[in-house]
Amino acid sequence: MGEVVAKTLKTKFEELLDKVNQLETCVKSSQNDKDELLMKINDLEQYRMPNIGMEIKGDSIDRCHRVRAYKPNSKHPRGVIMEFINYKYNSFVFNSKKYLT
């Protein structure tokens, strides 16, 4: 009787160990995904227009839309239409358009 209980406990323990290992790998994967997303967010927050010397942050843009349909084989990125929350940003970009490439 004692051996049956010991075997049952051992199998349950091994099953639980397997589940713990699976959960640990899942947590590590989730942490890696989280780190990648944080890096992407940081990159987006640091986005700036280097050609005109103006730093654009997310809270200075009211609306932003892509132009044209996405073409995976295109060599050029799609254009963007932006509406700024303040006329100051709009006029600065418009007056600096000669520096854009």
N, C-alpha and C positions, 0 to 999 in steps of 0.2 A: 504494500500500500504506500509506503514512504517513497519507494522508487518511482511510482506512477506520479505522485505529487511533484517530486523533484524534476522529472522529465517535463511535466506540464509547465511548471514554473520556468524551466530553462527555455522551452520553446516560446513562451509568452515574453520572456526577457529578450530573447533574440529578435522577436518580431518588433518589440518596442525599440530596440537598438536600431533596427533597420529604418523604422519610421523616424527616429531622431536624426539619423544620418541623412535621410531624404529631406527632412525639414531644414537641416543645416545647409545643405546644398541649395535649397530653394531660397533661404535667407541670404546666402552669399550672392546668388544670382540677382536677387532683388536689390541688394546693396550696390552691386555693380551697375545695374540699370539706373538706380537713383543717382549714383555718382556721374554717370554719363549725362543724364538729364540736367543735373546741376551745372555741369560744364557747358552744356548747350545754352542754358538760361544765362549763364554768365557771359558767354559769347554774344548773345543777343542784347544783353544789357550794355555791353561795351561797344555795340555797333556805332560806328560813326562814319561820316562822309569825309574821308581823308583828302579828297580832291579840293574841297572848299574850306576845310579846316573847321567844320562845325560838328560838334558832338550831338547826336540825336539820341535821346532817351525815350523809352516807351511811353512815359507820361506826357511827352510833348506832341505826340501824334494822336489825332482824334480818330482818323480812319486811314486805312491802308488797303489797297486792292491790287492784285496782280492783273496784268494786261495780257491778253491772248491765252490760248489754251496751252497746256503743258506739252512739250515735245521732248521726249527723252533723248533723241539724237541731236538736238540743237546745240550749237557751239556757244550760243549767246544766252544769257539768263533772260527771263521774262522781265518786262518793264514793270514799274510800280507807280501807282498814283497814290499820293499822300495828301491828306488834309491835316494841317497842323492846328493845334488848339489856340495858337497865338499868331497874330499877323506878323510879329517880329520874325518868327522862324520862316514863315512863307516868303516874306520880302528878302530875307537874307539869302535863301536858296535861289530865289528868282534873280536877284541881282548878281549872284555868283555863278550863274549858269554858264558863263563863258569859260570858267575853270573846269567844268565837268568834262570828262572824257568819254 
